[in-house]
């Protein structure tokens, strides 16, 4: 059995985006949306909605680049938990639409990443996924988690790994 670029990307993105939606449920029940929607870890960091948006962008951008296509456009206009959940759902739907076959040659496919300032990187697909896409995605996932935790929501490691379900041993 081989472990593919698809195996190392799509299931991880989907699992974490689903976990993030559960964190919002917990935050809503414990603190209320108004108490945490604008929370951030530091004055120079983006607030909670931006972390969800950037995690979404990282996941859909990675899948599209690895497939040699364009990601769907999603304007960053979410201001409520319901809208953030919907953003996660739309991102998951896009990821699911990119089949494993579309990533069959992704490990060796050239991925060019350009930033708005004109700088950027050139990668192989494998190097892009492992060196940029996954670390970038998990940075924003972890930051969203930390914002909620810092705001007093009782998220813990089981919430971060909720996709695993209850221990089976």
C-alpha angles and dihedrals in degrees: 000000000000127000109225138199086252091055090050094050123024099048092046094049092047094047094051094044089053090048090051091056089055090052089058090052090053093045091050092050096045106034109006126243096268092058096058111019093094096035120129135173097236135006092253095049128088118259127248098277091053091053090055091046093049092046087052092048092048093051098044092040092052094049092048095046092047090051092046093244140105123269119237114265114248116177113220097242102123113131102161139054090247091055092047091051089050090050089053090049092050091049092049090049090053093048090050090051090060102080126209089252090063089061097043093111096027097110091069099029114115113246118194116194117192124186124213090256090061096253122114150130140270115215143165109246092254093051091045093052097045100033102038119003100052096040091048093047093048092046090062094039091051092045091053089050091048092049091054092045091048089050090058101261108145097234114148140169092291088059092049089052097035091129088072092063122209116339111272099206 
